Amino acid sequence: MAIFPIRKFGDPVLRLETKPVIEIDDVVRTLVADMIETMYDAPGVGLAANQIGITKRIAVFDAHDELGARVMINPEILEIAGEIEFEEGCLSVPGHYWEITRPGFARVRALDLEGKEVEYVGEGLLGRVLQHEIEHLDGRLLLDAMPKRMRKRALKELRDEELGLT
Ligand code: NI
């Protein structure tokens, strides 16, 4: 197993739409094990493959429940509902947290490591992490989930940090 460096905001790979997995083979199984190790090492509650530079439609997450680490391969959102305001961060934008309003409930269809179709259904942390990781796989970041003015402020914050102004 291996821990990968996590790509940070500004890295173009985070803006790429990932490609569906055609075959779940040993390469994919090793990648998933490495992604879980990298997520726990960070530590974080979710990690998408493009966050370690691999443009496959795979994400892992651990929503702090009894099920532990889970994987979603080729996930699609079937349903989102409700609205919840929650402090949200991202391993690709380390050290920053924003109060982001988004649907609280999500239902997702994906494949597991055996290639079996699974559904993940949840709200709260689970609902949010499902949406956040699938956004990564679509080349989006949490800044895109913000209203325009909030995004402008967040971008300024990140720019100031990059310039060493904070
Ligand atoms: Ni993230």
Residues whose N, C-alpha, C, O or C-beta is under 5 A from the ligand:
A	BS01	NI	G89 C90 L91 S92
